[in-house]
Amino acid sequence: TEESVFLITLGSEGEGFRAATLSNTIGCVGPNAIATLSNGTTIWLSRNGVFSWNGENLTEVSAPIRRRLKRLNKTWLLRSVAAVDGDTGEFRLWVPEDGSTKNNLCLVYDGMGWRERNDVKAHAVCTTRDERQLMLALGTCKTSLTSAPGISDHNSLWVMDHETSAGPRTKR
């Protein structure tokens, strides 16, 4: 919920589910602002920062970007979206910054540190569950083809960070 986090696990007899409270003060800002890394760690945006749960510990991972998080539009955080890139393993979180009503900033966490990108204003993101593990973003992008004077941003479904190629992709 927005104000608390629960862990839901399979019951001890293998039937049904059990719920345990992880925190009564740290919640998730919205249903799409949470994702799970390949190692099983779940990471999400809270009104108190970005937090992770690795199965044992609840940890704030946003300490280095706390000042940046204060610039987010609190009213529109519900529309924040997140996904994990299948190739890089990065957690990518699109948020509205500086009064924007659109997710105009992407915060990227690689498990060690943070960086930013602002090329795509994403309304929704996901990663395909096939061998390609493509990250798809529905939103607006300013590309070299559309950045000419008089031409607005291009609204589309974007495949993030993958070149088009007829050959097989290699894993990094």
C-alpha positions as CSV (number, residue, x, y, z in Angstrom):
1,T,0.0,0.0,0.0
2,E,1.1,3.6,0.0
3,E,2.0,3.5,3.7
4,S,3.0,0.0,4.4
5,V,4.7,-3.0,2.8
6,F,3.7,-6.7,3.2
7,L,5.5,-9.9,2.3
8,I,3.2,-12.5,0.9
9,T,4.5,-16.1,0.9
10,L,3.3,-19.5,0.3
11,G,1.9,-21.2,3.4
12,S,4.0,-23.7,5.3
13,E,2.0,-26.7,4.0
14,G,2.3,-25.5,0.4
15,E,-1.3,-24.3,0.3
16,G,-2.7,-20.8,0.7
17,F,-0.6,-17.7,1.5
18,R,0.7,-15.9,4.6
19,A,1.1,-12.2,4.9
20,A,3.7,-10.5,7.1
21,T,4.2,-6.8,7.6
22,L,7.7,-5.6,6.5
23,S,7.0,-1.9,7.4
24,N,4.2,0.2,8.6
25,T,5.8,3.5,7.4
26,I,7.3,2.6,4.0
27,G,4.9,1.9,1.2
28,C,4.9,2.1,-2.5
29,V,3.7,5.2,-4.4
30,G,1.8,3.3,-7.0
31,P,1.1,-0.1,-8.6
32,N,3.7,0.3,-11.4
33,A,6.6,1.8,-9.3
34,I,7.9,-1.6,-8.3
35,A,10.0,-4.3,-10.0
36,T,12.1,-7.4,-9.1
37,L,15.7,-7.8,-10.0
38,S,17.0,-11.1,-11.5
39,N,18.6,-11.9,-8.0
40,G,15.1,-11.8,-6.4
41,T,15.5,-8.4,-4.8
42,T,12.4,-6.3,-5.1
43,I,12.9,-2.5,-5.4
44,W,10.2,0.3,-5.3
45,L,9.6,4.0,-5.0
46,S,8.1,5.1,-1.7
47,R,7.2,8.6,-0.6
48,N,10.3,8.2,1.7
49,G,12.7,7.2,-1.0
50,V,13.6,4.1,-3.0
51,F,13.7,0.9,-1.0
52,S,14.7,-2.7,-1.6
53,W,13.8,-6.1,0.0
54,N,16.3,-8.9,-0.6
55,G,14.4,-11.6,1.4
56,E,16.0,-10.6,4.7
57,N,16.5,-6.8,4.9
58,L,14.6,-3.7,4.0
59,T,17.1,-1.1,2.8
60,E,16.9,2.4,1.5
61,V,19.0,2.5,-1.7
62,S,18.2,6.2,-2.6
63,A,20.4,8.0,-0.1
64,P,22.8,9.3,-2.8
65,I,19.8,10.9,-4.7
66,R,17.7,12.1,-1.8
67,R,18.0,15.8,-2.9
68,R,16.9,14.8,-6.4
69,L,13.9,13.0,-5.0
70,K,12.7,16.1,-3.3
71,R,12.2,17.7,-6.7
72,L,9.6,15.1,-7.7
73,N,6.0,16.1,-8.2
74,K,4.4,14.4,-5.2
75,T,0.9,14.8,-6.6
76,W,1.7,12.7,-9.7
77,L,4.0,10.0,-8.2
78,L,1.1,7.6,-8.5
79,R,1.8,7.5,-12.2
80,S,5.5,6.5,-11.8
81,V,6.5,3.4,-13.6
82,A,9.4,1.0,-13.2
83,A,11.0,-2.1,-14.8
84,V,14.2,-4.0,-14.8
85,D,16.3,-4.2,-18.0
86,G,16.9,-7.9,-18.8
87,D,20.3,-7.3,-20.4
88,T,21.9,-4.9,-17.9
89,G,19.9,-5.9,-14.8
90,E,19.3,-2.2,-14.1
91,F,16.2,-1.0,-12.2
92,R,14.7,1.9,-14.2
93,L,12.2,4.2,-12.6
94,W,10.4,7.0,-14.5
95,V,9.1,9.8,-12.3
96,P,7.6,13.3,-12.7
97,E,10.2,16.0,-11.8
98,D,10.0,19.8,-11.2
99,G,6.2,20.2,-11.4
100,S,5.8,18.0,-14.5
101,T,2.6,15.9,-14.8
102,K,4.5,13.4,-17.0
103,N,7.3,11.0,-16.1
104,N,10.0,13.2,-17.6
105,L,13.0,11.7,-15.7
106,C,14.3,8.2,-15.6
107,L,16.4,7.2,-12.5
108,V,18.6,4.2,-13.2
109,Y,19.9,2.0,-10.4
110,D,22.5,-0.6,-11.2
111,G,22.9,-2.1,-7.8
112,M,25.9,0.1,-7.0
113,G,24.8,3.6,-7.9
114,W,22.4,5.9,-9.7
115,R,22.4,7.7,-13.0
116,E,19.7,9.6,-15.0
117,R,18.3,9.7,-18.4
118,N,15.7,12.0,-19.9
119,D,15.3,10.7,-23.5
120,V,11.9,9.0,-23.0
121,K,8.9,10.3,-21.0
122,A,7.3,6.9,-20.2
123,H,3.7,6.4,-19.4
124,A,4.2,2.6,-19.0
125,V,7.1,0.2,-19.1
126,C,7.7,-3.6,-19.1
127,T,10.2,-6.2,-20.0
128,T,9.3,-9.1,-22.3
129,R,9.4,-12.5,-20.8
130,D,11.1,-14.2,-23.8
131,E,14.7,-14.8,-24.6
132,R,15.1,-11.3,-25.9
133,Q,14.1,-9.6,-22.6
134,L,13.3,-6.4,-24.4
135,M,12.4,-3.3,-22.3
136,L,9.3,-1.6,-23.9
137,A,8.3,1.9,-23.0
138,L,5.1,3.6,-24.1
139,G,5.6,7.3,-24.2
140,T,7.2,10.3,-25.8
141,C,10.7,10.6,-27.2
142,K,12.5,13.3,-29.0
143,T,14.7,11.6,-31.6
144,S,17.1,13.1,-34.1
145,L,14.4,12.5,-36.7
146,T,11.8,14.5,-34.8
147,S,13.9,17.2,-33.2
148,A,13.8,19.5,-36.2
149,P,12.2,22.9,-35.7
150,G,8.4,22.8,-35.8
151,I,8.2,19.0,-35.2
152,S,6.9,17.9,-31.8
153,D,8.0,14.9,-29.7
154,H,7.1,11.5,-31.1
155,N,4.5,9.4,-29.2
156,S,5.0,5.6,-29.7
157,L,6.0,2.3,-28.2
158,W,9.8,2.3,-27.8
159,V,12.2,-0.7,-27.5
160,M,14.8,0.7,-25.1
161,D,18.5,0.4,-25.8
162,H,18.5,-2.2,-28.5
163,E,19.7,-1.7,-32.0
164,T,17.7,-3.1,-34.8
165,S,19.5,-6.1,-36.3
166,A,18.7,-9.2,-38.3
167,G,21.4,-11.2,-36.5
168,P,21.3,-12.9,-33.1
169,R,21.8,-10.8,-30.0
170,T,24.5,-11.7,-27.6
171,K,24.1,-11.6,-23.9
172,R,26.3,-9.2,-21.9
